[in-house]
């Protein structure tokens, strides 16, 4: 029974609820995340449908994960330039808005919203150790974008 319900959710969500010629809004958000990250140098880029947690709530949707080498990533390929809907940006013009953010030397995390869809963007990297000049930071670079429907 659980599989049947999940299959129905996937069909309605990702096929577009009766509109086969047009993708549903969640699928469009997932495709946007994948497209944006596919332009970033990576060793792994995976898009999946599944469950994720945001602010202690469980959501069904898509998760796009990128792994790569930070040395190969330009400033324009970090999460903020790719996904943050600054006023005047393409994402802003398409209706996306920022909804909370946090960041530091080892990564960033923020949410963007468009109508009843949200995407949580998490970037992780080794920002070094200011107290130890001999410390050599890892070049590991990971970005995860999880998109789902807002709960009402």
N, C-alpha and C positions, 0 to 999 in steps of 0.2 A: 504494500500500500504506500509506503514511504517513497519508493522509487516512482510510482505512478504520479504522486503529487509533485515530486521534484521534476519529472518529465513535463508535466503540465505547466509548472512555473517557468521552466526553461522555454517551452514553446511559446507561451504567451508573452514572456518578457523579451525574448530575443528575436522572435519572428515579427513582432509588431502588432499583436492582438488583432488579427484579421486583416492586416494591410500588408500582403506579401511583397508589394512593390516598394515599400518603404520600411526601413529599419526602425525599431522602437527607440525611445530616448535613452534607455540604459545601454542598448547595444551601440548606439552612436557615441556615448561617453566612453565605453570600453574601446571602441575602435579609435577614438581620438587619443586615448592614453597610449595605445599600442603604436599608433602612427608617430606620436611625439617621441616616444622612447626608441623607436626603430632607427631614428636619425643619430642616436648617441652610440659611439663605439662601445661594443659589448662582447662578452664571451658567451653570454646566455641571455635570451629574451623569451619569456614564457607568458602566454595569456591563458588563463583558466577560468572556469566558472566554479564558484564555491562559496563558502561561508567565511566571513571575517568579522572581527570585533572592532568597534570604534566607540569610544566614550562609554565603555561597559555595556554596549548593546550589540547584539548579534545581527548580522545582515547577510542576505544572500545577494550575490552579484558577481562581478568579475574582479579578478586580481591579475595585474600585469607586473611581472618582476623582471628587473634588469640587473645583471651582474657584469662588472667590467673592471678595467684598470683606470684609476683616477688620473694617471699621467696622460692618458689618451683623451680625456674629456676637457673640452674648452669651457670657459666661463659661461658661454651662451647655452651650454648643454646641461647645466645644473638644473635641479628641479624648479627653482623660482622662475628663471627665464622661460622655461618650457610650459609651465602650468599656472603660474600666478597671474590672475586676471587684473593686471594693473590698468588703470583708466586709460583708454585709448588703444589698448592691446586688442588683438584679434579675438582672444577669448572673452574679453570684456564686451566687445561689440556683439559677440554671439550670445550674450546674456549670462555668462558665468560671473560669479561674485565670490570674493574671499569670505571665509567663515572661520576665523581663528588661525593662529600660527605660532610656532615656536621654533627656535633655531639656535645654533651654537657652532663651535668649531668642529664638532663631530657629526653634524647633520642638520636636518630640517624636517619639520612636519607641519602640514597645513591642510585645510579642507577648502574645497571650492564647491559652490552650489549653482545649479541651474534648474529652476522650477522645483520639481520634486526629486531631483537626482543630486547626489553628492559624490565627490571623489576625494578620498583621503590620500595625500601624497606624502610619502616618507622617504627621505634620502639619508643614507648612512655612509660615512667615510671616517678615516682616522685623521683627525685634525692636528695630531702631534701632541707634544708635552712641553709646554713653555718652561717648566721647571727643570727639564733635562735636555740641554742642547745636543747631547749625543744620541738622543732617541731618534730612530729612523721610523717615520710613520709607514704603516702599511699602505699599499696602493689600491687596496680593495675598495670598490665603489658599488653601492647597491641602491636601487630605487624601487619602491613598490607603490603602485597606484591601485587602490581598491575603490570600486564604484558600486553604489546601490541606491535603492529608493529610500528617501527619508521616511522615518516612521512618524505617523501622526498621532 
